[in-house]
């Protein structure tokens, strides 16, 4: 198998990969999960161990009879922990091995590698993904690559290469939508409202991400001055924003997370944020992929024009992962007519959804369908057709001039069978009326109890 699993952020790709890894382990093989960052690898290790329960505690007193081990291998592990993880992988004691680029080293060996799972495959090169496939004695293992934002080469391989595609087109039940708003420089009130919104969310017990493009921890750094060629200031750093947040967000618990922190400290900060001991997490793009905190509702991206569209989409996916609505605020200094501003405006998803009255596909479906339909509930949407507000023209929607074609009359009103789900009253046109005054057919004549009584008129 050589397959691409494509799904939106938070669609459940990790669960699908875990089911595949467990099937390989049941067959006597091993599975390796490759993650781009240590934060994501540690989270995968915790989530997989938690979901498996006693099935992940082989050799322990409370482990199941058919249990296995889940090993974690990263570059920052100590010598003892690293040696133990490599021994479990080489001996086959660990059925699932989760790691970062440390898995690609030649010293890492597997007893019987049957499945390679590459999470966020757009963060790895071609040779890096192939290096893990070569770590098997005989044959080649199955390969499953997962991403929400496939790179162009991967898309080309699905068309011209040997890469099959599976798509997770739906989000888990209960997921809410994420609203994206650009905070431009010409509207300073928007930035002031950003800090107020953070305080409001924190008072309600919710959590907030604030992302900066760089760390900026040293004075006199190369980014602390304006770029003389472009006339733009340097990207905002975490250490530059932290003193300002102490004043703007007085009373809130703020944590700092970036790539230069020691591994133990990074893990401790993420655990505190997951356990709701922190209100605000000020971080770099180390939280771009895989971080799952359902209580987080607001994502503030400072200098959003310094990020790519793929990064913005991944960062936006860190919020709205529960039943609470998510909000992503893109703070930028880009001018309205600049290319960066156009990219930010294009990165905002359309406000209408699949159930929206303003959706083109739904409008076409309603225009071509003549079958009786149950009146649909009005969705929670902000577009003009759904909210009943003014449309793009100057005429209000309710006062649009009607067509000159006369409206057909509905001479009779009849009720559907009382046991049918269509037990609502609908008027029937003259051409649909039966010769028999009674629309009901006897049970002997009715082959389908849910059939339309007007279908054979």
Secondary structure, DSSP 8 states (H G I E B T S, - for coil): -EEEEEE-TTSSHHHHHHHHHHHHHHTT-EEEEE-SSHHHHHHHHHHHHHHHGGGGBTTSTT--TT--EEEEE-TT--HHHHHHHHHHHHHT-EEEEEESGGGGSTT---SSEEEEEEESGGGS-HHHHHHHHT--SSS--EEEEEESS--HHHHHHHHHSS-EEEEE-S--TT---EEEEEE-TT-HHHHHHHHHHHHHHHHTT-EEEEE-SB---STT-TTSS--TTT------BHHHHHHHHHHHTTT--EEEE-TTS-HHHHHHHHHHHHTT--SEEEE-GGGSSS---TTEEEEEETTGGGS-HHHHHHHHTTS--SSS-EEEEEE----TTSHHHHHHHHHS--S--TT-TT-HHHHHHHHH--S--------S--SHHHHT---SSSS-GGG----SS------EEEE--TTSTT-SEEEE-GGG--SSS-----TTT-S-TTS-TTTT-
